[in-house]
Amino acid sequence: MGGRREIIDGVVNRIALVGVELEGGWDRIVPGNPFIHDGSVRFDIPNPRYTMDPSGSGLEYLKDYPENKGWPRYKPAEIVSQTMRVTDVEAWMRLAYPEHVNETCGLHAHMSFHNKLNYSRLMSTDFLETIVRELRAWGEREKIEDDRFWQRLDPTHPWTKHHCAHVFLADGQSTVKKKDFSSRGSSRSRYTFLNYCMAQHGTVECRGLPMFRDVETAVKAVQQVFTITNRYLSKIRQRERSVRVQVAASEPVYQEISRIVI
Amino acid sequence: MVECSTLPVDVMLRRDRDGLKLTVKVIPEVEEFFKKWGGGVETPVTHGRLWRQIPGDKAPLRFWTFERNLRIEQNYDMLSLGAELVLPGTGYTNLSFLRTVGASAEGGRTFAIEQVMSIAEMDTLANRMGKLAEHFYLAYIQPANYRVFVGVLDLGREMRQ
């Protein structure tokens, strides 16, 4: 990384680019940010009737909106940002944040790095423990009252075990080239708090945040993930060690085999 | 850099900015083995896209052609040039780097692998690689001399005596 070092939140920024995924329900179309179907996002709308948007957007929306008592106008989905700099995240999130969220909606943050060594250094149980611990401390400082945030930090919670397990599967995950929705429970499951999707996106993905009810808290939480990561990398001081594989020479084999025929 | 040694196989693996740096040094018998059975034909990386020549390294990164996957009840792979060191799917250890042209030269050959890896996995891999490389050496490289003797026992002569 050449040139002047960028400082964000008091620490050198070692993150190259980031991406954010927002899940929820929208009442409006976000220009330049298409909705992507996500079957895991569900709103229990009683007897929903959808119709095609007459404006030609190709999207379906609730037929009797806005009389439908606060349900999302458009079919629940996710919006995935373009890759952007850390400093551009807040503006994008404020632009794209959905009007409706619930417990099925996750907030995922992806981080890429200028070099693979930094990526490798995050592949440790120590980093997983650090990010959970630091997010918990942040939540206490901010007095977060959202139960879903605390559930995701609790490794024993059934929802957490299913969607963002506190399990370290980095090496298996890093070689997965395609999203595998049936990987849950395997050594390459993507449903972990940190998903090392190197081969797919070149990123480390934090899946442990919920979609907060307000965008301000959501922005702070995502920025906290970036800060924790940068702080972790800045504390690494030891030189990389190498591993050696050596095969020793053996004495030649001499063997006699005899058979007597009667 | 690997110092000159008479170890049949000497491999060093380290994480760096490009992913991993692998240095392989073998005895001439190992390189000759692959050269002979591959017809003496050199090939660039064929299977995957992760292996890269070190910038500034003058000699092109080449490997001896080899088409038989040697695997007698052992989980290693000799064909997957350019792929991950642990093959996704099978989990086989990728030892195809032993086919590197020039691996028996002084200092061996070093190249980059665009792969990320945890320290714990590196340690596990090194342990497994050592056992499998030893198996390959004992099965195919270690000199072996067999004397087979078939004799005939003449019972009639015994009885005449």
Chai-1 contact restraints between the chains, C-beta under 6 A:
chainA,res_idxA,chainB,res_idxB,connection_type,confidence,min_distance_angstrom,max_distance_angstrom,comment,restraint_id
A,N115,B,R17,contact,1.0,0.0,6.0,A-B,restraint_1
A,K116,B,G19,contact,1.0,0.0,6.0,A-B,restraint_2
A,K116,B,V116,contact,1.0,0.0,6.0,A-B,restraint_3
A,L117,B,R15,contact,1.0,0.0,6.0,A-B,restraint_4
A,L117,B,D16,contact,1.0,0.0,6.0,A-B,restraint_5
A,L117,B,R17,contact,1.0,0.0,6.0,A-B,restraint_6
A,Y119,B,V116,contact,1.0,0.0,6.0,A-B,restraint_7
A,S120,B,R15,contact,1.0,0.0,6.0,A-B,restraint_8
A,S120,B,V116,contact,1.0,0.0,6.0,A-B,restraint_9
A,S120,B,M117,contact,1.0,0.0,6.0,A-B,restraint_10
A,M123,B,S118,contact,1.0,0.0,6.0,A-B,restraint_11
A,S124,B,S118,contact,1.0,0.0,6.0,A-B,restraint_12
A,A170,B,S118,contact,1.0,0.0,6.0,A-B,restraint_13
A,D171,B,S118,contact,1.0,0.0,6.0,A-B,restraint_14
A,D171,B,E121,contact,1.0,0.0,6.0,A-B,restraint_15
A,S174,B,V116,contact,1.0,0.0,6.0,A-B,restraint_16
A,T175,B,E84,contact,1.0,0.0,6.0,A-B,restraint_17
A,T175,B,P88,contact,1.0,0.0,6.0,A-B,restraint_18
A,M198,B,V116,contact,1.0,0.0,6.0,A-B,restraint_19
A,E240,B,R14,contact,1.0,0.0,6.0,A-B,restraint_20
A,E240,B,R15,contact,1.0,0.0,6.0,A-B,restraint_21
A,S242,B,M12,contact,1.0,0.0,6.0,A-B,restraint_22
A,S242,B,R14,contact,1.0,0.0,6.0,A-B,restraint_23
A,V243,B,L13,contact,1.0,0.0,6.0,A-B,restraint_24
A,V243,B,M122,contact,1.0,0.0,6.0,A-B,restraint_25
A,V243,B,A126,contact,1.0,0.0,6.0,A-B,restraint_26
A,R244,B,M12,contact,1.0,0.0,6.0,A-B,restraint_27
A,V245,B,V11,contact,1.0,0.0,6.0,A-B,restraint_28
A,V245,B,A126,contact,1.0,0.0,6.0,A-B,restraint_29
A,V245,B,M129,contact,1.0,0.0,6.0,A-B,restraint_30
A,V245,B,G130,contact,1.0,0.0,6.0,A-B,restraint_31
A,Q246,B,L7,contact,1.0,0.0,6.0,A-B,restraint_32
A,Q246,B,D10,contact,1.0,0.0,6.0,A-B,restraint_33
A,V247,B,P8,contact,1.0,0.0,6.0,A-B,restraint_34
A,V247,B,V9,contact,1.0,0.0,6.0,A-B,restraint_35
A,V247,B,A133,contact,1.0,0.0,6.0,A-B,restraint_36
A,V247,B,E134,contact,1.0,0.0,6.0,A-B,restraint_37
A,V247,B,Y137,contact,1.0,0.0,6.0,A-B,restraint_38
A,A249,B,P8,contact,1.0,0.0,6.0,A-B,restraint_39
A,S250,B,Q142,contact,1.0,0.0,6.0,A-B,restraint_40
A,P252,B,P143,contact,1.0,0.0,6.0,A-B,restraint_41
A,V253,B,A144,contact,1.0,0.0,6.0,A-B,restraint_42
A,Y254,B,N145,contact,1.0,0.0,6.0,A-B,restraint_43
A,Q255,B,Y146,contact,1.0,0.0,6.0,A-B,restraint_44
A,E256,B,R147,contact,1.0,0.0,6.0,A-B,restraint_45
A,I257,B,V148,contact,1.0,0.0,6.0,A-B,restraint_46
A,S258,B,F149,contact,1.0,0.0,6.0,A-B,restraint_47
A,R259,B,V150,contact,1.0,0.0,6.0,A-B,restraint_48
A,I260,B,G151,contact,1.0,0.0,6.0,A-B,restraint_49
A,I260,B,L153,contact,1.0,0.0,6.0,A-B,restraint_50
A,V261,B,V152,contact,1.0,0.0,6.0,A-B,restraint_51
A,I262,B,L153,contact,1.0,0.0,6.0,A-B,restraint_52
